């Protein structure tokens, strides 16, 4: 898996959600028609993205979850000839690329987290962009342990085991042993052109009361979710999370 960050000069007016949707549209225009069709047909999309900004810059973040998406997208993005990103956001915005960075997270690195045997049982998350789950045809837009981990496990299994089947006994154990100990979230609409999805955004603190093995597995899933996103519409910019405390990239305690 790879995370590509394109740091650009920002416009005065930036709407992270709106820019993410337009970034997805721009990406679909530059990749091959065949691969674009594959992305629309696949169950678990091997692409997630998000937009974040500060006072002077805006960063477009592309997460590529398998070899196919890396081989199709990375060469286009990292080509030295790509110096600007043109987004149609009502008006056409042209973002000058100041810096390109690539980070990689392999299955081996995730395994190191699992076998390190020292992950903290308190895990703090930042829900970076609006997050929601879909169940029984309706959107659920508040934190729910079962919906969250069922979604991450399905994506993890699809990417690494080529199946979307979830071990329900393991999911039940996570639901029984992991609790939301603290939260500070608010609802926020994520606009998709003329429609919108309600999501939640903010901070969560999770505590795992299970074995060290279960704690490590939960940490692996959350680290994976930094690339896959959580919930619906992650390829459009929803469901981006950041693991703030509990485990670093090689499984050592922090925070």
C-alpha positions as CSV (number, residue, x, y, z in Angstrom):
1,X,0.0,0.0,0.0
2,X,1.2,3.5,-0.7
3,X,0.2,7.0,0.4
4,X,1.0,9.7,-2.0
5,X,0.9,13.3,-0.7
6,X,0.8,16.2,-3.1
7,X,1.5,19.4,-1.3
8,X,0.2,22.4,-3.3
9,X,-0.1,26.1,-3.0
10,X,-3.6,26.8,-1.8
11,X,-6.4,29.1,-2.9
12,X,-7.9,31.6,-0.5
13,X,-11.1,29.6,-0.4
14,X,-10.8,25.9,0.3
15,X,-13.5,23.4,1.1
16,X,-11.7,20.1,1.9
17,X,-14.8,18.0,1.1
18,X,-15.6,19.7,-2.2
19,X,-12.0,19.6,-3.3
20,X,-11.8,15.8,-2.5
21,X,-14.8,15.1,-4.7
22,X,-13.2,17.1,-7.5
23,X,-9.9,15.4,-7.0
24,X,-11.6,12.1,-7.5
25,X,-13.1,13.4,-10.7
26,X,-9.7,14.7,-11.9
27,X,-8.1,11.3,-11.1
28,X,-10.8,9.4,-13.1
29,X,-9.9,11.7,-16.1
30,X,-6.2,11.0,-16.1
31,X,-6.2,7.2,-15.5
32,X,-7.1,4.7,-18.3
33,X,-10.7,4.1,-19.2
34,X,-10.3,0.4,-18.5
35,X,-8.9,1.0,-15.0
36,X,-11.6,3.6,-14.2
37,X,-14.2,1.0,-15.2
38,X,-12.5,-1.6,-12.9
39,X,-12.6,0.8,-10.0
40,X,-16.4,1.4,-10.5
41,X,-17.1,-2.3,-10.7
42,X,-14.9,-3.5,-7.8
43,X,-16.5,-4.3,-4.4
44,X,-13.8,-2.8,-2.2
45,X,-12.3,0.2,-3.9
46,X,-8.4,0.0,-3.8
47,X,-8.3,3.8,-3.7
48,X,-9.0,6.2,-0.9
49,X,-8.2,9.9,-0.8
50,X,-8.6,13.1,1.3
51,X,-7.8,16.8,1.2
52,X,-6.4,18.8,4.1
53,X,-5.1,22.3,4.3
54,X,-3.4,24.9,6.4
55,X,-3.0,28.7,6.0
56,X,-0.6,28.4,3.0
57,X,-0.9,25.0,1.5
58,X,-3.3,22.3,0.6
59,X,-2.4,18.6,0.5
60,X,-4.1,16.1,-1.7
61,X,-3.6,12.6,-0.4
62,X,-4.0,9.5,-2.5
63,X,-4.0,6.0,-0.8
64,X,-3.3,3.1,-3.2
65,X,-4.2,-0.2,-1.6
66,X,-3.0,-2.9,-4.0
67,X,-0.4,-3.5,-6.7
68,X,-2.8,-2.7,-9.5
69,X,-3.7,0.7,-8.2
70,X,-0.1,1.5,-7.5
71,X,1.0,0.5,-11.0
72,X,-1.8,2.4,-12.7
73,X,-1.8,5.6,-10.6
74,X,1.6,6.2,-9.1
75,X,3.6,6.6,-12.4
76,X,1.0,9.3,-13.5
77,X,1.2,11.2,-10.2
78,X,4.9,11.0,-9.7
79,X,5.8,11.9,-13.3
80,X,7.9,15.1,-13.3
81,X,5.7,16.5,-16.1
82,X,2.8,16.7,-13.6
83,X,3.3,20.1,-12.1
84,X,-0.3,21.2,-11.5
85,X,-3.6,19.8,-10.6
86,X,-6.7,21.3,-12.4
87,X,-9.9,20.8,-10.5
88,X,-13.4,21.7,-11.7
89,X,-15.1,23.1,-8.5
90,X,-17.7,25.3,-10.2
91,X,-14.8,27.4,-11.3
92,X,-11.6,25.7,-12.5
93,X,-8.9,25.8,-9.9
94,X,-5.3,25.1,-10.8
95,X,-3.1,24.0,-7.9
96,X,0.7,24.3,-8.3
97,X,2.4,21.2,-6.9
98,X,5.2,22.2,-4.4
99,X,6.2,18.8,-3.2
100,X,5.5,15.1,-3.8
101,X,6.0,12.5,-1.1
102,X,5.4,8.7,-1.0
103,X,5.0,6.5,2.1
104,X,4.6,2.8,2.0
105,X,2.9,0.4,4.3
106,X,3.5,-3.3,3.5
107,X,1.8,-6.4,4.9
108,X,5.2,-7.2,6.5
109,X,5.1,-3.9,8.5
110,X,1.6,-4.6,9.6
111,X,2.8,-8.0,10.8
112,X,5.5,-6.4,12.8
113,X,2.9,-4.5,14.7
114,X,0.9,-7.7,15.4
115,X,4.0,-9.7,16.6
116,X,5.7,-6.8,18.5
117,X,3.5,-7.8,21.5
118,X,3.6,-4.3,23.1
119,X,0.8,-2.2,21.5
120,X,-1.0,0.1,24.0
121,X,-4.5,-0.9,24.8
122,X,-5.6,2.7,24.6
123,X,-5.8,3.9,21.0
124,X,-6.6,7.5,20.2
125,X,-8.1,8.3,16.7
126,X,-8.7,11.5,14.8
127,X,-11.6,11.2,12.4
128,X,-10.2,13.6,9.8
129,X,-13.1,13.7,7.3
130,X,-16.8,13.0,7.7
131,X,-17.4,9.3,8.3
132,X,-20.6,7.2,7.9
133,X,-21.7,3.6,7.5
134,X,-24.5,2.2,5.5
135,X,-26.8,-0.4,6.9
136,X,-30.2,-1.5,5.8
137,X,-30.2,1.1,3.1
138,X,-29.6,4.0,5.6
139,X,-26.6,5.9,6.6
140,X,-25.4,5.7,10.2
141,X,-23.4,8.8,11.2
142,X,-22.2,8.3,14.7
143,X,-19.4,6.1,16.1
144,X,-20.2,2.4,16.4
145,X,-17.6,-0.3,17.2
146,X,-19.3,-3.1,15.2
147,X,-19.9,-1.0,12.1
148,X,-16.4,0.4,12.2
149,X,-14.4,-2.8,12.7
150,X,-16.6,-4.9,10.4
151,X,-15.9,-2.3,7.6
152,X,-12.2,-2.3,8.3
153,X,-12.0,-6.1,8.5
154,X,-13.8,-6.5,5.2
155,X,-11.4,-4.1,3.5
156,X,-8.4,-5.7,5.0
157,X,-9.5,-9.2,4.0
158,X,-10.2,-8.0,0.5
159,X,-6.8,-6.4,0.0
160,X,-4.7,-9.1,1.6
161,X,-6.7,-12.3,1.4
162,X,-8.8,-11.7,-1.7
163,X,-12.1,-12.1,0.1
164,X,-14.6,-9.8,1.7
165,X,-15.8,-12.4,4.2
166,X,-15.4,-11.4,7.9
167,X,-14.7,-13.7,10.8
168,X,-17.9,-13.1,12.8
169,X,-16.6,-14.7,16.0
170,X,-13.5,-12.4,15.9
171,X,-15.7,-9.4,15.2
172,X,-17.9,-10.3,18.2
173,X,-14.8,-10.6,20.4
174,X,-13.7,-7.1,19.3
175,X,-17.2,-5.7,20.0
176,X,-17.2,-7.3,23.4
177,X,-13.7,-6.2,24.4
178,X,-13.3,-2.8,22.7
179,X,-15.1,0.2,24.0
180,X,-15.3,3.9,23.2
181,X,-13.9,5.4,26.4
182,X,-14.1,9.1,25.2
183,X,-15.2,11.0,22.2
184,X,-15.5,14.5,20.9
185,X,-17.3,14.4,17.6
186,X,-19.8,16.5,15.6
187,X,-21.9,15.9,12.6
188,X,-20.9,17.3,9.3
189,X,-22.3,17.0,5.8
190,X,-20.2,15.7,3.0
191,X,-21.5,17.1,-0.3
192,X,-21.4,14.9,-3.3
193,X,-22.3,17.4,-6.1
194,X,-26.0,18.1,-5.5
195,X,-26.5,15.5,-2.8
196,X,-24.8,15.0,0.6
197,X,-24.1,12.3,3.2
198,X,-24.2,13.1,6.9
199,X,-21.1,12.0,8.7
200,X,-19.3,12.4,12.1
201,X,-15.9,14.0,12.6
202,X,-13.6,14.6,15.6
203,X,-11.8,12.4,18.1
204,X,-12.3,8.9,19.6
205,X,-10.4,7.1,22.4
206,X,-10.8,3.3,22.2
207,X,-9.8,0.9,25.0
208,X,-9.2,-2.8,24.4
209,X,-9.9,-4.9,27.4
210,X,-8.9,-8.2,25.7
211,X,-5.7,-10.1,25.4
212,X,-2.5,-8.6,24.1
213,X,-3.0,-10.5,20.9
214,X,-6.4,-9.0,20.4
215,X,-5.0,-5.5,21.2
216,X,-2.3,-5.9,18.6
217,X,-4.8,-7.1,16.0
218,X,-7.0,-4.0,16.7
219,X,-4.0,-1.8,16.3
220,X,-3.1,-3.4,13.0
221,X,-6.6,-2.8,11.7
222,X,-6.6,0.8,12.7
223,X,-3.1,1.3,11.1
224,X,-4.4,-0.3,7.9
225,X,-7.4,2.1,8.1
226,X,-5.1,5.1,7.8
227,X,-4.7,3.9,4.2
228,X,-8.1,2.3,3.4
229,X,-10.3,4.8,5.1
230,X,-13.4,3.8,7.2
231,X,-17.0,3.5,6.1
232,X,-18.6,4.7,2.8
233,X,-17.4,7.0,0.0
234,X,-13.7,6.7,1.0
235,X,-12.6,7.0,-2.7
236,X,-14.4,10.4,-2.7
237,X,-12.8,11.7,0.5
238,X,-14.9,10.5,3.4
239,X,-13.8,8.3,6.2
240,X,-10.1,9.4,6.5
241,X,-8.7,8.6,10.0
242,X,-5.4,9.1,11.8
243,X,-4.1,6.9,14.6
244,X,-2.7,9.5,17.1
245,X,-1.6,7.3,20.0
246,X,-1.3,3.6,20.7
247,X,1.2,2.3,18.1
248,X,3.7,3.6,15.7
249,X,4.7,2.2,12.3
250,X,6.7,-0.7,13.8
251,X,4.5,-1.5,16.7
252,X,6.2,0.2,19.6
253,X,4.2,1.9,22.3
254,X,3.8,5.7,22.1
255,X,1.7,8.5,23.6
